[in-house]
């Protein structure tokens, strides 16, 4: 399904994309912790937890 012009404009105005590459060898602990979870949700939860300390 194509993204509407209004949705593209909303996305551009209200969001920021941050890409993240994890190495299968050096970041295995992180990948294991994220396994089976919504990665975006879990990463945001952990960042918010760290910010609240």
N, C-alpha and C positions, 0 to 999 in steps of 0.2 A: 504494500500500500504506500503510495507516495505521500510525502510530508507536505502539508498545505503551506502556502506562503505565510499565513498568519502564525502557524506553529514554528516555522523556521525563524521568523522575526522574534517571537517570544523566546525561543531557545537562545538566540544570539544575545538578546538583552538580559536574560535572567540566569544563564548558566556559564560555567567555565569548564572546559575539558582538560583533564589531567591524565596523561597516559602513564603507565607503569609497567616496566619489564622486570620480571623476576627470573633469576637464573636457577635452573633445575638443580644445580650442584650447590652453590653457595647460599641460596635462599630456600633450600628444601624445608627448613623448619617453618618458614612463613607459609609456604605452599601447603604443607601438611595441616597447619592451623586453620587455613581457609577452606580446606577440602570439604565439600558438601554444604557450604554456606554461600549465601549471596556475597560475593567478594566486595562489591561496592558498599553494601550496607555494613559489613563487618569492618572494613577499613575505616569508614566514617565513624563507627561506634568507638573503635580503638583510639582514633585521633581525639574525639571528644572526651574520652576517658582521660587521656594524657593531659589535655588542656585544663581539665577541672582540678588537677592536682596542684 
